[in-house]
Amino acid sequence: MDNLYKELSLRTSELTTSLYSTSFSAGLMCMNRESRRAIFAIYGFLRQADEIVDTFHEYDKKSLISEFEAEYYRCMERGISLNLIINSFALIVKQYNIPDELVSAFLRSMKSDLDNSNFNESGIKEYIYGSADVVGLMCLKVMTRDNPQNYERLKDSAMSLSSAFQKINFLRDIKNDTENLSRNYFPVLNDKPFNKETFAVILDDIRKDFRNALIGIKELPKRDRTGVYLAYLYYLGLTSKIGKTPPEKLFKKRIRLSEWEKVGLFCVANFRSYMGKKFM
């Protein structure tokens, strides 16, 4: 494959990331350049699939996601795709030996969004694994490239961090998921109302994920640790802000951190990471 086409593919994924998630892009700027480019490619692929199932309402989403999946596997077989985002992701999958089980689990979860509206305990664990945990594991593959043995050691923490992020996003999007997409990602709400008691159960579960995630973040290579720690602090801040919001108000507005709050967390993450893991 021509090097210029590879570069175009990777830059397309980077542009996709910056357009869809300015905060995530800012966190990646604190990471090693090689890691950053690889994770841009991972995010671009995940974002395109997610957009198909969540926003392309005027089109046949089942056909589109099936075509997207088929094109990815064609790309892996023949070595190139005219879909630049798929092409860049396939390059990263091959370079860092990302297992197909992670990719197939992600695609399976995306397709399940078109069929499932409510999840039980086992169903939501499988869904979060495929939609979020595998993302953390893909990124961990990139970050542990020099010491592959660390991948197995840090897997649980990476999955906990991804789970926490996903559950917070569920809370932030609860209005859209419930009212527009007819989805419920919290099994506790299948037979109970969303009130202070059920909200507390959900938040306790998320905070447990954060505690386990921090253990692994401290053990990441220094070249990447700051960016991951910044994302951790960002979502921890969101958790605190959401936790102070009455449940009914989450159906009226999407909770965000202000730009000043983000700047403050950026400074904190860089300072603490520079000082060493005992300050984190």
Beta strands, then each sheet from edge to edge (+ up, - down):
end
